[in-house]
Amino acid sequence: MAVPKHKVTKSKRGMRRAHDAIGTTAYIEDKDSGELRRPHHIDLKTGMYRGRQVLDGQDD
């Protein structure tokens, strides 16, 4: 059975976990509709992706 040879300090443990934090999600303003959307995602309001009509737009 594996047993740690030395104690891992709180500092070393924290430094190792520094990259595990969940980052904030990025949103950009769509050039055509002005709505906020995720980068590289379909604009659900208009159904456009990279200048092409991919889906039917949603009516609110």
C-alpha positions as CSV (number, residue, x, y, z in Angstrom):
1,M,0.0,0.0,0.0
2,A,1.3,3.4,-0.9
3,V,2.2,5.7,2.0
4,P,3.4,9.3,1.7
5,K,7.1,9.5,2.6
6,H,6.9,13.2,3.7
7,K,4.2,15.6,4.9
8,V,2.8,17.8,2.2
9,T,2.6,21.4,3.6
10,K,-0.5,23.5,3.2
11,S,1.5,25.8,0.9
12,K,2.6,23.0,-1.5
13,R,-0.9,21.5,-1.5
14,G,-2.4,24.9,-2.3
15,M,0.1,25.5,-5.1
16,R,-0.7,22.2,-6.6
17,R,-4.5,23.0,-6.5
18,A,-4.0,26.5,-7.9
19,H,-5.1,25.4,-11.4
20,D,-8.1,23.4,-10.2
21,A,-10.3,26.5,-9.7
22,I,-13.3,26.9,-12.0
23,G,-12.8,30.0,-14.2
24,T,-15.5,32.4,-15.2
25,T,-17.4,31.8,-18.4
26,A,-16.6,34.2,-21.2
27,Y,-19.3,36.1,-23.1
28,I,-18.9,38.3,-26.2
29,E,-21.3,40.7,-27.8
30,D,-22.7,39.3,-31.1
31,K,-21.8,41.7,-34.0
32,D,-25.1,41.3,-35.8
33,S,-27.8,41.1,-33.0
34,G,-25.9,42.7,-30.1
35,E,-26.8,39.8,-27.8
36,L,-24.3,38.3,-25.4
37,R,-23.3,34.8,-26.3
38,R,-20.5,32.3,-25.7
39,P,-17.6,32.3,-28.1
40,H,-17.7,29.5,-30.8
41,H,-21.4,28.9,-30.0
42,I,-24.6,29.4,-32.0
43,D,-26.5,32.6,-31.3
44,L,-29.8,31.0,-30.2
45,K,-31.8,34.2,-30.8
46,T,-31.0,34.4,-34.5
47,G,-29.8,30.8,-35.2
48,M,-26.6,32.1,-36.8
49,Y,-23.1,30.7,-36.5
50,R,-20.1,32.3,-38.3
51,G,-22.4,34.1,-40.8
52,R,-24.5,31.1,-41.7
53,Q,-28.1,30.2,-40.7
54,V,-27.8,27.0,-38.7
55,L,-31.0,26.8,-36.7
56,D,-34.4,28.5,-36.8
57,G,-34.4,31.5,-34.5
58,Q,-36.3,31.5,-31.3
59,D,-39.3,33.8,-30.9
60,D,-39.7,35.4,-27.5
